Amino acid sequence: MNYIMSIQVLPYHPGDKKLYSHTKGAIELIENSGFTHFVGPSETTVEGNLDELFNLAKKINLYLAEEGCEHVTTNIKLVQSKEENQIKDILKDYYEFEDDE
C-alpha cells in the first residue's frame, strides 16, 4: 500500500503570546525525518508507510508536550492507495520540482 498523510498541528503553549508558535518546531521534525514532504500554508503532507507516518505524528505530539504545550489539536488526513501516489505527481501542474526532490 502507498500512503500520503497530511498533518496539521495546532499547539497551545500558555507562555507564548503568539498563537501556535511551536508549529515551526513540528515542521522541522518533518523536514529532518528524511520523508518526502510538502509544507503548505495550513498543513504539511508526507509520504511513507503507515507505521512511519503514525510514528512521525506521535513524535511531533511528544515533542510539543515536551516543549510545554498544554493542548495540541492534531488533524490528520490519510490517503491509502494500491497505486503509487507521490506528492510531486499530484502537484506537478502547480509547482516545479527539482529532479532530486
Contacts in CASP RR format, 6 or more apart in sequence:
PFRMAT RR
TARGET T0000
AUTHOR 0000-0000-0000
METHOD contacts of the structure
MODEL  1
MNYIMSIQVLPYHPGDKKLYSHTKGAIELIENSGFTHFVGPSETTVEGNL
DELFNLAKKINLYLAEEGCEHVTTNIKLVQSKEENQIKDILKDYYEFEDD
E
1 49 0 8 1.000
1 50 0 8 1.000
1 80 0 8 1.000
1 81 0 8 1.000
1 82 0 8 1.000
2 47 0 8 1.000
2 48 0 8 1.000
2 80 0 8 1.000
2 81 0 8 1.000
2 82 0 8 1.000
2 83 0 8 1.000
2 84 0 8 1.000
2 85 0 8 1.000
3 47 0 8 1.000
3 48 0 8 1.000
3 49 0 8 1.000
3 50 0 8 1.000
3 53 0 8 1.000
3 78 0 8 1.000
3 79 0 8 1.000
3 80 0 8 1.000
3 81 0 8 1.000
4 45 0 8 1.000
4 46 0 8 1.000
4 47 0 8 1.000
4 48 0 8 1.000
4 78 0 8 1.000
4 79 0 8 1.000
4 85 0 8 1.000
4 87 0 8 1.000
4 90 0 8 1.000
5 45 0 8 1.000
5 46 0 8 1.000
5 48 0 8 1.000
5 53 0 8 1.000
5 56 0 8 1.000
5 57 0 8 1.000
5 76 0 8 1.000
5 77 0 8 1.000
5 78 0 8 1.000
5 79 0 8 1.000
6 43 0 8 1.000
6 44 0 8 1.000
6 45 0 8 1.000
6 46 0 8 1.000
6 76 0 8 1.000
6 77 0 8 1.000
6 78 0 8 1.000
7 30 0 8 1.000
7 43 0 8 1.000
7 44 0 8 1.000
7 45 0 8 1.000
7 46 0 8 1.000
7 56 0 8 1.000
7 57 0 8 1.000
7 60 0 8 1.000
7 74 0 8 1.000
7 75 0 8 1.000
7 76 0 8 1.000
8 42 0 8 1.000
8 43 0 8 1.000
8 44 0 8 1.000
8 74 0 8 1.000
8 75 0 8 1.000
8 76 0 8 1.000
9 23 0 8 1.000
9 26 0 8 1.000
9 60 0 8 1.000
9 61 0 8 1.000
9 64 0 8 1.000
9 72 0 8 1.000
9 73 0 8 1.000
9 74 0 8 1.000
9 75 0 8 1.000
10 20 0 8 1.000
10 23 0 8 1.000
10 72 0 8 1.000
10 73 0 8 1.000
10 74 0 8 1.000
10 75 0 8 1.000
11 20 0 8 1.000
11 22 0 8 1.000
11 23 0 8 1.000
11 26 0 8 1.000
11 64 0 8 1.000
11 67 0 8 1.000
11 69 0 8 1.000
11 71 0 8 1.000
11 72 0 8 1.000
12 19 0 8 1.000
12 20 0 8 1.000
12 69 0 8 1.000
12 70 0 8 1.000
12 71 0 8 1.000
12 72 0 8 1.000
13 21 0 8 1.000
13 22 0 8 1.000
13 67 0 8 1.000
13 68 0 8 1.000
13 69 0 8 1.000
13 70 0 8 1.000
14 70 0 8 1.000
16 22 0 8 1.000
22 64 0 8 1.000
22 67 0 8 1.000
22 69 0 8 1.000
25 63 0 8 1.000
26 60 0 8 1.000
26 63 0 8 1.000
26 64 0 8 1.000
27 39 0 8 1.000
27 44 0 8 1.000
29 56 0 8 1.000
29 59 0 8 1.000
29 60 0 8 1.000
29 63 0 8 1.000
30 37 0 8 1.000
30 39 0 8 1.000
30 44 0 8 1.000
30 46 0 8 1.000
30 56 0 8 1.000
30 60 0 8 1.000
31 37 0 8 1.000
31 39 0 8 1.000
33 46 0 8 1.000
33 56 0 8 1.000
35 46 0 8 1.000
35 47 0 8 1.000
35 48 0 8 1.000
35 52 0 8 1.000
35 56 0 8 1.000
36 46 0 8 1.000
36 47 0 8 1.000
36 48 0 8 1.000
36 86 0 8 1.000
36 87 0 8 1.000
36 88 0 8 1.000
36 101 0 8 1.000
37 44 0 8 1.000
37 45 0 8 1.000
37 46 0 8 1.000
37 47 0 8 1.000
37 87 0 8 1.000
38 44 0 8 1.000
38 45 0 8 1.000
38 87 0 8 1.000
38 91 0 8 1.000
43 75 0 8 1.000
43 77 0 8 1.000
45 87 0 8 1.000
46 53 0 8 1.000
46 56 0 8 1.000
47 85 0 8 1.000
47 86 0 8 1.000
47 87 0 8 1.000
50 80 0 8 1.000
53 78 0 8 1.000
57 74 0 8 1.000
57 76 0 8 1.000
60 74 0 8 1.000
61 72 0 8 1.000
61 74 0 8 1.000
64 72 0 8 1.000
65 72 0 8 1.000
79 85 0 8 1.000
88 95 0 8 1.000
88 97 0 8 1.000
88 101 0 8 1.000
91 97 0 8 1.000
END
